[in-house]
Amino acid sequence: MYAMKRVYSPFKSELTFRLSPATSGAWKDGFLWKTRVPSGSKVSCTPGSIRAVISSDDKALEPYSKEASNKEVNELVLSSSSDNLGKGGIDVRAVITIRKKMKEKINEKIEDQWEYFVNGIGRGILIQLVSEEIDPETNSGKSVQASVRGWLPKPSNNEHIIEYSADFTVPFDFGNPGAVLATNLHGKEFYLMEIVVHGFDSGPIFFPANTWIHSSKDNPDSRIIFRNQAYLPSRTPPGIKDLRREDLLSLRGNGKGERKTHDRIYDYALYNDLGNPDKDEELARPVLGGEKRPYPRRCRTGRPPTKKDPTCETRIEKPHPVYVPRDETFEEIKQNTFSTGRLKALLHNLIPAITASLSSSDIPFTCFSEIDKLYNDGFILRSEELKEIAQIPFMGNFMKQVLSVSERLLVYDIPAVIKRDRFAWLRDSEFARQTLAGVNPVSIEILKEFPILSKLDHAVYGPPESAITEELIAHELHGMSVEKAIEEKRLFIIDYHDMLLPFIEKMNSLPGRKAYASRSVFFHDQAGILRPIAIELSLPSSPSSPCNKHVYTHGHDATTHWIWKLAKAHVCSNDAGVHQLVNHWLRTHACMETYIIATHRQLSAMHPIYKLLHPHMRYTLEINALARQSLINGGGIIEACFSPGKFAMEISSAAYQNMWRFDMEALPADLVRRGMAVEDPSMPCGVRLVIEDYPYASDGLLIWSAIKEYVESYVDHFYSEPNSVTSDIELQAWWDEIKNKGHFDKRSEPWWPKLNTKEDLSGILTTMIWIASGQHAAINFGQYPFGGYMPNRPTLMRKLIPLENDNDHERFIQNPQHTFLSSLPTQLQATKIMAAQDTLSTHSPDEEYLGQVSHLHSHWINDHEMVELFNRFSARLEEIEGIINLRNKDARLKNRNGAGVPPYELLLPTSGPGVTGRGIPNSISI
């Protein structure tokens, strides 16, 4: 184990670092560039007081004592550099870049000045360079160390960036440094951006960090920062081989204890923190994960159990943060410009303000003009909690806020779905178009046979014919037989029957919730137009209604017209719930969390696959923690505003159990599974679309193919030798852990892909990157553009469709508009979910998009060929953006072009800030 050893010196004087007499140098670009000393000098590498050792059982090392006094800290002896003074060697300089907080309180500014001084005199940060080569005398990596001291004569142009330096004299045979050990002697953490070592013949050596360095008071272990060189485990230079292992061990932890904010520990836990039985029995929620309710695992926090239910973990309620590993938290620039600031403002200020303002009159909309007022006139919020919102940058991107003496006016932006055509949502063609080009385009599938029955139909209703009969369908085909329509792949279905029926009775027992299990059948006519032809709405059977199904078709009389509109609204409500709980939360957010945890636990930061995946993991654990705290938790926004209510996450668990498969998460595989594409080796992705004008699929395949090509070339570069995949111990442990820990409840499934070849690895990685980028973008950033107008996509329904013998049927006949609007979410529910959807649809001004590298990660890899490969990937994405823009102008593509039809832009790679309905971020960051 590498460790920091204390040596107590009898000398009080400061050690200074001087240039070797044989070294000359000059200042250039803010750095001191030095030349090598003559080769005649002989220097030995004497192990210093701070050293790296190979054996974790080295008894000679003294443990670092947390109780050491400030006096002892001042007496640290930095011997390696001093040992070499006067003996000749290579004088090098490490430039350490630290980022300060952008917004500081007065006491923090004072602390910064003190730290600036302490660092300047060399008492705040210790840096140890570790060579990639072994010292034969010590069997450890050659090492030298120094204090970070002094300030560069040319300060950074950014006032929030501070650069310090540390000078070293290294032996001629030191080799290349492969790692840096950093020790923070301050009382609080600091953010280390990078360390650049100058003076070696090979040129500057970069150690990208972008990490928080904990105080030694919190954890005495030094932080290990590797250079930007990618190594497979078997090719790790001997001098840093044990550092690689130790760094991974530190990230795994021991699975015990409650996590502290400074921890960087990744471990697994059940979803046992959604409920709060200690606060209210109504807020108790079942544990997700296990045989009864399978689910992917989340990041462990280690909080103690609740008093009333020992299987559940106590909650950290807003505004206190839920633990995520320290480097997973949002960076301050993201906090201030968007995510934490805006999302927390929404959850902690805006939503309570909406509730406070409207709860006393939580009533339905009575006319469509009341909905229009949300975009034209707004409504008054009366709450002291709104004061903080005005201080959050970019909150005004999605709502115009006008200050008065004691009130704030909230006015929503007009959603894209009605911006060009206020009445588009009423048309059947738009209802169908959104199944292919809306926010949830992944549920539609081919209809393969009649009758439309499932095992659940037989179990609940017995063997009678399906309510959607062949005769009914044939009537809607205007002359084409059902057999012919099926043969030509013209019939499609969105089937939520089996997923929802087991929960319908419980859902309908909740106040103000009424839902059906739905099936919707669509016909793709010869003109290329998709249109709905039948909707089946089912309730659980009862003694009085053993076959409790109702079938609706579009009609021409007024009554049928309004009932058909209500049926479509119920379908949209189901679609909104499945979209949010299954396709959005489960299949992207929750599943990606398991991949991220395993990547940090099993792949070293110098592993090439870690470097490939790193941009696609940023912020996901933090946004998921926020979601568990305020969105998907008991009593949270999802339960309050979506049909399933308190049973929402149970439905998500059932979907995971019955339908989720990793091998079907690949876009081509998913399209073939749903019958929306057929295998065709002649096509670029090996599939041919059944409906050519399927914007999500056609644009998605372009993005998929670009990712696939990039990943395959990347993998080929690093796994060029036979059996290199199977012999990669970190990679095999990573895949094993994803299956057997992250997805423990699915560990025995036969469909898990093997990981034996480069092709296996490329397929797995392409799927993961697609999920984090293209898939999430396609089903997330359209939430407000499509759902911001509640009648288009209600998230819940409050009434069943009135039947002729119902008491309220006559009221429906007298005022169908009132029946329709009173079936939708109330004004309070609508405004709350609109605020949430808008926030979740918004891009940050500092978003990192697919094919882009943040300036913070510009030195991510020291491999020119891989940098060029990434540049080609970026160029391909630019080409794809042009292709998509041309498609949106193609008059033949009716699902993305036409009078009032918004273009399909959800898979355009780039975007500006705000609610744009376009852009593919690298990772799931909102």
N, C-alpha and C positions, 0 to 999 in steps of 0.2 A: 504494500500500500504506500502510496505517496503521502508524505506528511510534512508538516511544518515543525521544525525542531527549534526550541528556544535555547539560546546560549546567553548566559548572563555575564556581561563584561565588567571588569573593574574600572574600565575607562569611561569617563563622562563626556569626553570630547566627541564632537560630531565626526563621523567618517565622511570624507569627501572623495569624489571620483575625479581623477585627473586623466588627461590624455596621455597615451604612451608617447615617449619622446620621439619615437620613430614614426609617429602618425602626424600627418598634416591634414587640414580640412578647411572648408570654407562654407559660409552660410549661403544657402540657395533655396528659394521658395519656402522659407521658414524652417528649414531643416539643416542640420550640420552634416554635410556629406564628408566622409572620411576615406582616406586611402589606406590600403593594407600596409602593415609594417614589413620590413625586409624579411625574406624567408630564412635568414641566418639565425634569427632568434629562436630559442627553444623554450616552450612554455608547457608546464604540466597542468592538468585539470585537477586541482585539489578539491575534493568534495567540501561544500560549504556547510554552514550551520542550518541553512534551509535547503533541503535536498530531496531528490526523488529516489526512492528505494524500490527495488523490485519485489522483495518479499514482504508480505503483510505481517510476518512473524518476526521481523527485525526487532530484537529486544533493545538494541542500542538507542532506538528512537524514544524520546520522551514525549508523552502526550501533551498536546496544547492545553493549557489550563485556562478555563474561562475566568478563574478568580485572579489571574495575574493583574497586578496593580499597574496604574499608569506609569509608575517609575520603572517597572520591568519592561513595559513597552518601549520606553525611551532608551532602554539599554540593549535593545536588539542589536546584535552584531551581524553585519552583512558581509560574510567573510569571503565568498567566492571571488567577487570582484576585487576586494582588497588583497586577496592572496595573489592575484595576478598583476597588481600594480607594480610597475617597475620591471616586470619579467617579460614584457612584450606580449603581443597578441593582436587580435582584431578588436578595435574599439567600435562598438555599435550603439545605436540609440533607438530606443523604443518610444514611439509617440502614442500616448494613451488619450483617447478621445472620450470624454464624458459629457453626458447631456444633463443639464439642469432642468428643474421644473419651469414651465412657462409662466405659471401663475403662482406666486409665492406670497405668503403672509410675511409680515414684518419680522417675526421671530425666525422664520425660515431663511429670510435674506441675511439675517445676522449670523445664523448657523452656517450659511454658505460662505460668508466671508471668513469665518473661523476655519472652515474646512479648506478653503482656498489657501489660507496661510499655512495650515498644518501640512497639506499636500506639498506646498511649495518648499518647505524645509525638510521634506522627506520623512515625515512621521505618520502619514495617513494610509498609504497604500504600499504594499510590498509586491514586487513582480519577480517571478523566477522563470527564466528561459530553460526549457528542457530540450535537449537535442534528440534527433531521431536515432542517434547512434548510442551504443552502450559504452560506458567506461569499464574496461576489463578489470580494473582494480576494485570497483565497487559493485559491479554487475547491475548498475542502474544507469538510467539515461544521464549523459553528461549534463551538468546544469550550472548555471550562474544566476546570481540574483542581485537585486538592487532595490533601493527605495525609489518610488516615484517622487521626483522633486523638481523644483524650478518650474518656470513657465516659458513656453516658446516665445521668442522675440516677436513673432508675427502671429497675433491672436486670430482666432477664427472670426470670419465675417458674421457668423450667427451668434447673437448675444447669449443664446441658450447653450452654446457648445463651448466647452473648455478643453484645452489640450495641455497635457503635461508631458514630461519626458523622463526617461530613466536611462542612464548610461551604463553600459556593460563593457568589460574587456573579456573577450572569449578566446580560448586557445585556438591556434591555427587548425587543429584537427577536430574542432568542435562539431563540424558538420552543420546541417541545416536545423534550425530550431523547429520542432514539430508541435510544441505545446507551450502554453504559458500558464503558470499557476499564479492566481491573483488573490491577495489577502487584504481584506478591508479592515483596517484598525479603527475606523471611525465608529461612532455610536449608532449610525443609521446606514441604510443601504444607499447605493448610488447606481446610476444606470451607465453601464459601460457599452459604448457603441462599437469600438474596435481598437485593436492595438496593431500598429504597423512598425516593423523592425527594419531599420535602415543600416546599411554598412556592409552587408554581405555581397560577395561578387555577383550573386544571382539576381541582385536587385531587391527592392522592397519586398518583405514577406508579410502577408496580411493574416491577421487573426480576427476574423469577424466575430463579434460577440453579440451585440444587441440583446443584452441580458442584464438583469438586476444582480449586483454583487452584494450578497448579504453581509451584515456586520459580523465580525468574528465573535462579538458578544452573543449573538443569536446562534451561531454555528461556527465552531472553530475550524472546520475543514476549509481548505482553500478551494477556490473555484478553478476548474480546469477549462481552458479555452484552447481549442485546436486550431491549427492553421487551416487555410482554405484549400487543403489538398484532400481529394477523395481517395480512400483506401478500402478495399475489401478486407475483411478480418485477417485472412491469410497473408495479406501483403502489408500489414501494419509494420512500420519500422520498429525494430526491437526496443529502441529507447523510449517509445511511448506506448508500447503494447499493453503494459499493466495500467497505464493511465486510462486507456480506452475502456478496460474492464471496470476500473474503479468508478469512472464517471457514470457508467450504466448502472452499477450497483447503487450509487447514490440517488439516482432517479427513481429506483424501484421502491425504496423504503423497505420496511419490515411488515407492513400491513397492520400496524398497531398504532394506537394513540390518535388524538385529534390533531388535525393538520393546522399548522400555524401559517400566518399570512406570508412569511418569508420562505416557506418550504417550496421545493421544486420536486415534489414526489407525485408520481403517477401510479395509481392503483385502481382497482375495480370495486364497485359496490352495486347493490340492487337499487331499483327506484323505490326507495322506502322513505322518501322525504317530501312526498307530494301532499300528504295530509297533515293536519295539526289537531289531533284528538285532545291534547291538553287544553287547547283554547276553546274548542266546541266539538261535541260529539258529531255534529253535522259535517264537520270538516275532516273526519276520519276517512282515509282512503286505503284501499288494499295495496299490498306490496306487489310491485311488478318485477318479475324475474323469478324463475322457479318453475316447477312442473305445472302448477295450477294456472299461472299467468306468465307465460314466457315473455322475455323482453331482453334487448341488448343491455349491457352493463354501462353504468355511468362512472364518472371519476369519483373516487372515494374521498370523503371529507373527515370521517371518523368522529362525527359528533355523537354525543351520548344518546341513548334511547329515550323515547317519551315515557312519561310516568304511566299513562293509561294503556300503552301498547308497546311492549318491549321489542317488538319486531320492527317498529318504525323509528326513524331517526328524528331528533328534535330539529326544528326548522330555525333558520336565521331569517327573520322577517325584514322587509324593506324598512329603512334604506341601508341596512348593514349588508356588507358583501358576503356572498357565499364563497367558500374556498375554491380556488382553482390554483394549480401550480403557478408560481410567481410570474413566470415569463408568458403565461397564457392570458394574463389580464390585458385589457386594452392599454395601449400606449397613451400617454397624456394627450398627444396631438389628436388622437382619435376620440378620446374622452371629451376634449374641449370642443372639437368641431362636430362631433356627431354621436357616436354610439352610446357611451355611458351617459353623457350629458343629456342627449336627446331622449334616449329610451328611459332613463331614470326620471327625467322631467315628465315624460308621458305617464309612467307608472305611479310616480310618487306625487305628482302635482296635478297634471291635466285630468287624468281619469278620476281622481277624487273630486276635483272641481266640477267636472261634468256631473258626477253622481250627486254632489251637494246641490247643484243648480237645478237638476231635473228630477231628482228622486221624489220630490213632493208632488210632482205632476207627471209621473211615469205613465204616460198614456200613449196609445197608438197614434200614428199619423191619421188624420181624418180626410185629407185630400192630397193630391200629388203636389199642389203648390206649396204645402208645408215642407215637403222634401226639397223642393227647389229653393226654398228660403235658406237652406243650409249653405248653398253656394252663392246666393245673391245677397241676402241680408245678414245671415248668421244668427247667432243667439247669444244672449248675455250670460257670462259666467260670473257668479258672485262668490268669490272665495279668496281668503287671504293666502291660500297655498299657491296662488298663481304668481306671486311676486318673484319667485325664483326663475320662473320660465322666461321672463323678459331678459334675464342675464345669460341664457343659453344661446350660443351662436347658432345660426341657421335654423332655429325653430320656426322662423317665418317662412321657410321654403315651402311648407305645405299648408300653412294657414295664416291668414292676415289677422294680426292682432292689433286692435285699436284701443289705446289706453284712455280711460276717463278717470274721474276722481276715485271711484271705488270699484269699477267694473272693467271687464275685459270682453271684447266682442270676438267671438270665434266664428270665422267664415272659412268653409272648406273650399279647396280648389275643385273645379269641375272635373270629374273622372273622364278618362279617355273614351270610355264606352258610350257616353252620351255627348261628348264634346262636339262631334261632327253631326250627330243625328240624335236628337233627344228621344226619338221613338223607336230606335233600332231594336231595343231590348224586347219590344212587344212582338217582333216577328219571329216566326218559326225558323226562318233561315239563319237568324242571328243566334237563336238558341242552339241550333246545330253547329253553326260555325265555331262557337266557343268550345265545343268538344274537341276541335282540331287545332284551334288557334287561340284558345283562352288561357286562363291561369291554371287549369287542370286538364291538360290534353293527354293524360296518360291512363285514362280509365276506359275509353272507348275500345271495343274489340269486335272482331268479326262474329257474326251470328252463323253458327255452323249447322244447326239442325232444328227441327220442330218435332214434338212440342218443346217449348222452353221450360224444362223442368230440371230441378236439382234434387240431390238427396234430401235436402231440407224440405223441399216441397212434399215429397213422399212422406217424410216423417211427420209433418205437421198436418197435411191435408189429405193424405192417402193418395191413391193412384189416379184421381180424375184428371182430365185434360187440363192443360195450362189455361189460365184465363186469357192469355193472348193466343188466340186460335189461328190456325193456318188460314181459315176462311176470312177472318178479320184482316190479316196481313194482305191476303190476295186482293181484297177489296181496295186497299190503299195503293196497290201497285199498278192500277189502271191497265190491266191487260196482261201483264207479265206474271207468269206463275211463280209461286214461292220457290219451287225447285230450281227454276231458271235463275231467279234472283240470288239464291244461295250459291249456285254453280258459278255465276259470274261475279261473286263476291260483292254484292250490292247491298246486303243487309248487315246492319251493325247493331250493337247493343251496349248499353251501360247498365251493368247489373250489380245493384247493391242489395239484392234481396237476402242472400245468405249471410252477408256480413252484418246486416242490421237487424234482421228479424228476431234473433235471440235477445235483443236489447230493447225492442220497441215497447213492450209492455212496461218495462221499468222507466224508459224515457217518458212515456206518456203519463206516468204517475207523477211527474214533476210539475209544479205549478207553471202554467203558461207555456207548456211544451206539448205539441202534438205532431207526431211523425208517422210515416209509413216506411216499409221496406219497398224499394222501388226497382222497377226495370223499365228501361226506355229503349224502344226500337227505332232505328233510323234507316232510311232508304237513300242510297246514292244513285240518283237518276242518270240517264244517259247524257244529260246536259252538264253533268259534273257537279250538281247541286245536292248537298246532303240535307235531308229534311226529316223531322220526327214524324212517325206515323202512328205510334201507339205508346201509351204509358200505363204500366200496371203498378198499382199501389196496394200493398198487402198489410193487413193487420194480423196478429196472432189469432188462431182459431179459437172459437168459444162454443159452448153448447148450442147457443142460438145461431151462431154463424160458423159452421164447420169449415167452410171455404170462404174465408173473409178477404176476398180479392175484389178489386175494382179496376176496370179497364176504361181508359179514356182515349178518345181520338179527337182530332181537331174537327170542328163542325162549322156550319155556316149560320146557324141561328144564334141569337144573342146569349141565351142561357148556356149553350154548349161552348160558346166562345169563352165566357167567363170561367166556366168550370175547367176548361182546357188550360186557361191561364193559371188557375190555382194548382192544377196538377203539375205544370211545368215549374211553378214556384217550389213545390214540395221536392221535386227532383233536384232543383238547384240547391235547396237546403241540404239534402243528403250529400250532394256533390261537394258543397262547401265544407261539410264536416269531414268527409273522407279525404278531401284534399289536404285539410289542415292537419289532421291527426295521423294520417297514414302516409300519403304521398309526400307531404312536406316534412312534418316533424319526424316520423319514424324512419322513412327511407333515406332522408338526407341528414338531418341534424343528429338524431340518436345513433344511427349506424356509423356515421362518420366519427363520432366520439370514440367508439371502440378502436377504430383504426389509428386514431391519434394517440391514444394511451399506449397501445402496443408499439407504435413506432418509437415513442420516446423511451420506452422500457427496454426494447430489444435491439434497436438500431442505433449505433453510435452516431454522434453528430458528424463524424468524418466518413460515415458510410455513404456511398453514392446514392443509394435509394432514399436515405434520409434527406439528403440534399435535394433530391428530385421532389419529394413530398412536402418539404418544409413550407413552401409558399402556400400550399393548399390546406394547411392546418391552422393558420393564424386566427386567433380570436374565437374559434368555434367552441371551445370549452367554456369560455366566459359567456358567450351569448346563450349557450345551453343552460348554464347555471342561472342566469337571469330569467330564462324561460321557466325553469323549475320553481323559481321564487315567486313569479308574478303572472305567468301566462298559462301554464298547464297545471298549476297547483290547485288544490281544493279551494274553491271559491274564487279562482283566478279569472282572467278575462275570457279564456276559451270556454270554461264551464258556464260563465255568466251569459255568453253571447252566442253559443252554438247549440244546436239541437240536442246532442247527447248529454249536456249538462254534466252532472257528477260522474257519469259513466263514460266520459270521453276517453280517458286513458285506458279503460278496460277494453273499449272497442279497438284502440290502437294495439293493445296486447293481443287480442284475438286475431287481428289482421296479420300481425307478426307470426303468430303460430300457424295460421292457415295458408298464407300466401307468400311470405317473404322468402326469397332465395337469392343468395349472393350471385349465383351464375346467371340469374335473370335480370340483374340490375344493369348489365351492359345494355346500351341502347339497342344495338341490332337484335340481341337475344330477346329483349322485352317486346320489340315490335313484332318479331316472329311469333312469340308466345301469344300475343293478343291477336294474331292473324292480320295485323295491319301491314305486314310485309311478308314476302316469301323469299326463301333463300335463292340467291342468284350469283354464282361465282363471277359472272362477268361484270357485276356492278362494283364500284369502288369499296363499299363496306360489306360486300357479299350478300346484300339484300336488295330487293326491289319493292318499292311501296305499292300497296294495293290502291290507295288513293294518292295520286301524284300531288294534288293540292292539299297537302297535310303539313302546314308550315312548321309546327314543332318538330316533326320527324325529318322533313327535308333539310331544314336549317341545322337541326341537331346532328344529322349524319355528317354534315360538313365539319362541324366542330369536333365530333367524335373521331373522324378520320384524321384530322390534324393532330389531335392529342395522340392517337394511336401511332401515327408515323413518327412523331417526336419521341414517344416512349420506346418504341422498338429500336430506334437508332441509338438512343441513350443506353438501353440495356445491352445492345450488341457491343457497344464500346467497352463496357466494364466486365462483361461476361463473355469474353472471347474464347476462353478455353473450354474443352469438354468437361462436363460435370462441375463447372464452376458454380452453377446454381445450387445443386444438391450439397456441395461442399461448403457453402457459405453458412456458417453456424449461426450467425446473427439473423440472417434472412429466414432460415428455416424455423428458428425460435419465434421470430416475428409472426409468421403465418400460422404456426402452431398455436400461439397465444391468441390471435384473433379468433380462431375457430373454437378453442377449448376454454378460453376465459372470457373474451369479449362477447362471444355468442355462445356461452356455455349451454344454454337451453337448446341449441341447434347443433351441438358438437358432433352428434352421431349421424347427421344427415348424409346420405350418399352423394349428394349433388355438389359438395364442396369441390372446387377445382383443385387439382394436384399442383404441386410446385416442384417440378422436376426439370423443366427446360426453360430456355429463354422465352419461348412462346408462352408458356404458362405464366411466367412473371410479367411479361408485357401485357397480357390480357388482364391480370389482376390489377396492375397499376393503372392501366387505362380506365378501368371501371371506377376505381377510387377517385381519380382526378376528375373524371366526368361527373361523378356524383357531387363532388365539392364545388365544381365550377358550373358547367353547362346545365346540368340537371337542376341544381338548386336555383340558378338564375331563372330558368324557364318557368318554375312553379312558385317563385317567391315575388319577383319584382312586378308582377302583374296584379298583385292583390288589391291595391287601391284602384288602379286603372279599370279593373273589371268589377271589383266588389264595393267600390266607393259609392256606387249608386245602388242602394239597398234593394229596390224592386228587381234589379237585374240578377242579383245573386244574394238572396236572403240567407243569413247564416242559421236561422231557425224559423220554424212556423209555430204559431200559437193556437191554430184551430185546424181541425180536420175539415175536409171538403163536405159541405152540407148535402145530405141525401134528402130525397123527396119526403120521407116521413120524419125528418128531424124537426125539432122545434124551431130552429133558426133558419129553416129553408125559406120561409116566407120573407124573413128580413133580407136574405140574400137576393130574392127576386125583386124586392122593392129597392134595394140599394147595393148592387153587386160591388161597386167600388169600395164602399165601406167595409164589406166582408173581406175583400181582398187586402186592403190596407191594414185592417185590424188583425189579419192573420200573420202579417209580417212582424219583425221585431219592433218593440216600442221605440219611442224617440230616444229614451235613455240608452237602450241596448244598441240602437243604430249608431248613435254618435260615439259611443265608447268603441265599438268595433271599427268604425271608420277611422278614428284616431289611431287605433292600433295598426290597422292595415296600412294606413298611410306611412306611419313610422317604419314598419317592416318592409315597405316598398321603396325606401329612400336610400340613395347612395350617399356615402360620405364624400366630402371634397377631397379627401386623401385616399380614396379607394384604390386598391391595387388590382388591376384587371388581368385576365388571362393573356399571357404573352408579354407581360410587362414585369420588370424587376424594379422594386423600390430602390431608391438611392441608398437606403439603409442596408440593402443586401447586394450592393453592386459588386462586391468581391466574394460572391457566394462560392465560387469554385475556381481553382487555379488550373484550368484545363482549356486551352485555346480552342480545341476541337469541339468541346461541349458548349462553349460560349457561342461559337459559330452555329452550332446546331440549334441552340435556343434562338438565335437571331433569325434563322430560317423559319422556325416555328412562328415567331412574331410576324414575319413577313407574310406567311401563309394566312394568318388570322386577319391581316389587313386585306388580303385578297378576298377572303370569305366575307368580310364586311361589305365590300363592293358588290359581291354576288348577291347578297341578301338585299341590298338596296335596289339592285336591278329587278329582283323578283318582286319587290313591293310595288314596282311600277308596271309590272306585266299585267295587262288587262285580262289575260286569260285565267289568271289565278284569282278566282272570286273570293277566296277566303282571306286575302290580304290586300285586295284592291277593289275599288268600286265606290259608288256614291255613299258617302258617310262611313265607309268601312275603314277603321284604323289600320295602318300597316302593321305587319307582324315584326316587331323589333326586339322581342325578349331575348333573342339569341344573337343580337349584334354584339360583338365583343366589347366595345368601349361605350362609355357614357360620361356625361357630365354629372354634377351633383344634383340631388333632389329626386323627385318622383318622375322618372323619365320613361319607364316602361321598356328599358333596354339596358344592355351592359352585362358582362359576365365577370364578376370578381373571381380572383383566384380561389378564395375560400368562402366558407359559410360564416360570414362575419356579422350577419343581422338576421 
